[in-house]
C-alpha cells in the first residue's frame, strides 16, 4: 500500500485521486502510474477498429466522433499524451479536458495558495472573467471546460478553505457551496440542446 504524508500538496488540494497520481514503488505496473494513458491507448485502438462508425448518432445529435476524436498527426498525439494546455489539439478522449485543467491548477496551486491575499485576488479576477463571459454570451464550454472557466470554482474552494481556517468559521461552507453549485447550473446554459 502507498503511504502519503498529510502535507503532500496533492492530498491537501484533493487532486491526487482525480489525477490518478501515485508514488512509484518497486513492483507497480504502468497502469498503476497512469490510468489515463491506458484509456488513451484503448480509445486509439477503438478508433482504429471502428473508424467507419464515428459519424453514427448516439444521443440528441451527439455522435461517437464527438466523444472520441482521432489525432491527425504526431503533434496532436504529443498533445494528447502530455495534456500540456499550450498545445491546442483535438483531444482523442474528449473528457480528458478535465485532466488538463487539473494539471494546470496542480502546478498553479504551488503559487496561488501560499497567501490569503493572493487567493482573494485570484477569486476576484476569476469572478470578473465569468461576468465577462456572461456579458458576451460566451458558449457553455467557455464556462466549464477551459482553465479560466474552472478557475472560479477552484478559487472559491481555496477562499472558503482558508477563510474557515483563518477566521475559524464553521459550517457556512455547505450553504455557500450549494448556492454556488445551483447558481452555476442556472447561469451556465442548457445541458442538452
C-alpha positions in Angstrom: 0.0 0.0 0.0 1.1 3.6 -0.7 1.7 5.8 2.3 1.2 9.5 1.9 2.1 12.4 4.2 -0.9 14.6 5.0 1.0 17.7 3.9 1.7 16.3 0.4 0.3 19.1 -1.9 -2.0 16.9 -3.9 -3.6 15.5 -0.7 -4.1 18.9 0.7 -5.7 20.2 -2.5 -7.7 17.0 -3.2 -6.2 16.4 -6.7 -4.3 13.1 -6.2 -7.2 10.7 -6.8 -8.7 12.6 -9.8 -5.3 12.9 -11.5 -4.5 9.2 -10.9 -1.4 10.3 -9.0 0.5 7.6 -7.3 4.0 7.3 -5.9 6.2 4.9 -7.8 7.3 1.8 -5.9 9.0 -1.4 -7.0 6.6 -3.8 -8.4 4.0 -1.3 -9.6 2.7 -1.7 -13.1 2.5 1.1 -15.7 -1.3 1.0 -15.4 -1.0 2.0 -11.7 1.0 5.0 -12.6 -1.2 6.5 -15.4 -4.7 5.2 -15.9 -5.2 8.0 -18.5 -2.6 6.6 -20.8 -4.4 3.2 -20.7 -7.7 4.8 -21.6 -5.9 6.8 -24.4 -4.4 3.6 -25.8 -7.8 1.7 -25.7 -9.5 4.7 -27.3 -6.9 4.8 -30.1 -7.5 1.0 -30.7 -11.3 1.5 -30.7 -11.0 4.4 -33.2 -8.8 2.2 -35.5 -11.2 -0.7 -35.3 -14.4 1.2 -35.6 -13.5 4.3 -37.6 -16.3 3.8 -40.1 -18.8 4.4 -37.2 -17.6 7.8 -35.9 -20.4 9.6 -37.6 -23.1 7.4 -36.1 -25.5 9.3 -33.8 -25.8 8.2 -30.2 -27.9 10.8 -28.4 -29.6 14.1 -29.4 -27.3 14.7 -32.4 -24.2 13.6 -30.5 -22.0 11.3 -32.5 -19.3 8.8 -31.5 -16.9 11.2 -33.2 -17.9 13.9 -30.7 -16.7 11.8 -27.8 -13.6 10.2 -29.3 -11.6 12.3 -31.8 -8.7 10.7 -33.8 -5.4 12.6 -33.6 -4.4 13.9 -37.0 -0.6 14.0 -36.7 2.3 13.5 -34.3 1.9 16.9 -32.8 -1.7 16.1 -31.8 -0.5 12.7 -30.4 2.1 14.6 -28.3 -0.6 17.0 -27.0 -2.9 14.1 -26.1 -0.2 12.1 -24.3 1.2 15.1 -22.3 -2.1 17.1 -21.9 0.0 20.3 -21.9 -2.6 23.0 -22.4 -0.4 25.2 -24.6 -0.9 22.7 -27.4 -4.4 23.4 -28.6 -5.1 20.0 -30.0 -8.2 17.9 -30.5 -8.3 15.5 -27.6 -8.7 11.8 -28.5 -10.5 11.2 -25.3 -12.8 14.3 -25.1 -13.3 14.0 -21.4 -9.6 14.5 -20.7 -10.2 18.3 -20.8 -10.8 17.9 -17.0 -7.4 16.3 -16.5 -5.8 19.1 -18.5 -7.5 21.7 -16.2 -6.4 19.8 -13.1 -2.8 19.5 -14.3 -2.7 23.3 -14.8 -4.0 24.0 -11.3 -1.9 21.3 -9.7 1.1 23.4 -10.8 -0.5 26.8 -10.3 -1.6 25.9 -6.7 2.0 26.0 -5.6 2.0 29.7 -6.2 -1.7 30.6 -5.7 -2.5 29.2 -2.3 0.5 30.4 -0.3 -1.1 33.8 0.7 -4.6 34.7 1.6 -4.4 38.0 -0.3 -3.3 36.2 -3.5 -6.3 33.8 -3.1 -8.7 36.8 -2.8 -7.2 38.5 -5.9 -7.4 35.1 -7.8 -11.1 34.8 -6.8 -12.0 38.4 -7.8 -10.2 38.0 -11.2 -11.9 34.7 -11.8 -15.3 36.2 -10.9 -14.7 39.1 -13.2 -13.8 36.7 -16.0 -17.1 34.8 -15.6 -19.0 38.1 -15.5 -17.3 39.0 -18.8 -18.3 35.6 -20.3 -21.9 36.2 -19.2 -21.8 39.7 -20.7 -20.5 38.5 -24.0 -22.9 35.5 -24.2 -19.9 33.1 -24.5 -20.7 29.4 -25.3 -21.2 26.9 -22.5 -17.8 25.2 -22.9 -16.0 28.5 -22.0 -17.6 28.4 -18.6 -17.0 24.8 -17.9 -14.2 23.1 -19.9 -11.5 25.8 -20.0 -8.7 26.5 -17.5 -10.0 30.1 -17.0 -13.6 28.9 -16.7 -12.7 26.4 -14.0 -10.7 29.0 -12.1 -13.8 30.4 -10.4 -14.8 27.2 -8.7 -11.2 26.3 -7.7 -10.5 29.8 -6.4 -13.8 29.8 -4.5 -12.9 26.5 -2.9 -9.5 27.9 -1.8 -11.1 31.0 -0.5 -13.6 29.1 1.6 -10.9 26.7 2.9 -8.6 29.5 4.0 -11.4 31.7 5.3 -12.6 28.9 7.5 -9.1 28.3 8.7 -8.2 32.0 9.2 -11.4 33.2 10.8 -12.4 29.9 12.5 -15.7 29.9 10.7 -17.6 26.6 11.0 -20.5 25.2 9.0 -21.3 28.0 6.5 -19.5 26.3 3.6 -22.3 23.9 2.8 -25.0 26.5 2.1 -22.4 28.7 0.1 -21.3 25.7 -1.9 -25.0 24.7 -2.6 -25.9 28.2 -3.8 -22.8 28.4 -5.9 -23.5 25.0 -7.5 -27.1 25.8 -8.4 -26.1 29.3 -9.5 -23.5 27.9 -11.8 -26.2 25.5 -13.2 -28.7 28.3 -13.8 -26.3 30.7 -15.5 -24.1 28.3 -17.4 -26.7 27.5 -20.1 -28.5 24.4 -21.3 -27.1 20.9 -20.7 -29.0 19.3 -23.6 -29.5 21.2 -26.8 
